[in-house]
């Protein structure tokens, strides 16, 4: 049975920011590819939350959606918590993953 998926406020906000960035700089085709890939990855997480690499240091899993964007998430009981979409070109020192 698939896990429920919960979008943290930071995940929603960062997802919208990335969508806006793609929309401003790329074509609708790339935007659709990103949205479809994100939905596919979330579906995989829902079915198997341990699929993507785990970091004990931060207690999160990291999934690279595309070379430029990663998604950080956490598994809690029967829920997958989407925490943050991250532009991989940003300074990793600014990465702050909160529960």
N, C-alpha and C positions, 0 to 999 in steps of 0.2 A: 504494500500500500504506500503510495507516495506521501512524502512529508508535506505539511502545509508550508507555504512560503510567506514570510513576513518582511515587508519593506520598511526598514528604519527610516526616519525622516532624512538622515544624511544620505542614505542610498537614493531616495527619491530626488533629492536636491541635486546630487552629483550626476545622476542619470540625465536629468533635464539639462544640466549645464553641458554635458557631453553631446546630447542631441542638438542643442543650439549651436555648439561649435561646429559640428558636422554640417548642419544645415547652412551655416554662414560660409563655410569654406569649401564644401564639396557639393556633389550633385544629390538629387533625390535618390538615385540608385544606391549610392553609398550609405545614405541614411537608412534605407530599407534593408540593406544587407546587415547593417549594425543591429537594427531592431530585431530582425529575424534571428541573427546569431545569439543575441542576448536571450531571447525567448527559448531558443534551443538549449542553451547552457543552463538556464534556470530549470527547465524541464529535466535535464540530466541530474542536476543537484537535488531536485525534489525526489527523484527515483533512487538516487544513490549519493547521499551527502558526503560520503568519504572519498568520492571519486578524484577530487582535486587535491593538490599538495597542502599539507597542514604545517603551520608554524607554531611550535610550542611556546615560543617567546611571546607571541601575541594572542595565542589561543584562537587562531582564525585559519580558514582555508583561503587560498588564493587561486582564482581561475583567470587565466589570460583569455579574454574574449576575442581580442584582436591584438596584434603586436603593440598597438598604441594604448589599449585600455584593459585594465584588470578589474576584477570584481572580488571584493573581500566579503566573506560570509562566515557564519558560525552555526553549528548545529546545537540546538538545545532541545532535549527530549524528542518530541515528534514535530519540531518546527525547524525550518531553515531560515535563519535571520540574515537577510541581505544588509550589509553594513555600509559599504562604500564602493562606488565606481571610481577608479583612479586612472588619470591620464599618466601613462608610464613615462612620459617625457618630462614630467615635473620632478622637482628635487625630492628625492625619497626622504630626506630629513624632515620634510613638512608633512609626511604621512602620519596621521594621528587617527588610529582606529579606536573608537569608543564603543562600549557595549550598548 
